[in-house]
Amino acid sequence: MTAYPRIGSVWAFRYPDAPQHDHEFRVTGVFTKDGVAYIESERLDSGALHRGRLDNSLDHAEPVGTDQACPTGRSGMHHD
């Protein structure tokens, strides 16, 4: 992971062996539960929502931009 995800930031999955699965997503939430970091995101091409462990979600991801009009008005990580 080259950067830390912030709410509203846009990332791109780049699969080295399966480029047909490449896509971009917007981070909609980053949180920890029981000491494990999770990320919530929305695919930009389909609108599909995803939640998963931060480590696993960003294995093949790279930041590509930030949407300054973040609907939640928050950025960074919050703790539950």
N, C-alpha and C positions, 0 to 999 in steps of 0.2 A: 504494500500500500504506500503510495507516494505522498498522499495528503490525507487529512482527516475530514470525513464527510460532515457537512453542515446542512441544516434544513434549508431547502431551496436550491442547493447546489445540484448541478447536472453532471452525471457520470456516464461513461460508456463502457459496456462489457466488450471485451475483445478476446474471443476464444481462438487461440493459436491453431487448433486442429479442426475447428468447426466454425468458420466465418459466417455461415448461414444463420448462426444463432446470435451474432453481434447485435446489440441494441443499446439505446440510450435510456436512462432513467433519471428521475428527479427524486432526491431524498426528501421524504415527508416526515421522518422522525428518526431520532437516534436516542436510545435509552439503555439503561442497565437494569437487570433484574437478577437478584442473587449473585451479583458479581460478574455476570456475563453481559457483554455489550451486544445489542441488537440494532438492526436498521430496518426501517419501513421505507418502501419506495414505490413509485408509480412509473410503469413503462411509458415512455413518450409516444410510442407507435400504437399501442393498443389500449392504454389506460389501465391495464391490469395492475392490481396492487400486490405487493409482496412484503413479507416480513421474514427475516432470518438472522442468523448470527452474523455479526459484523465481520468477523474473520472470514467466514465462508463467502459472504456476499461480495466482498471486494478482492477476492483472489485474482481475478482477471479484469479488474475495473481500473479506470483512470479518470480523473476529473477533466471535464471539458468546458465547464462554465458554471455561473451562478445566476439564478433568477432573483433579481433584487425585489420583485413583487411577491415575496413569500406570503402565502395566504394566512399562515399562523402568526406572522409578525415576529417569530422567534428564530434564533439561529444558534447553532452549537448543540451541545449535548445536555439533556436533562435527565434527572434521576427519579425513578419511581420508588 
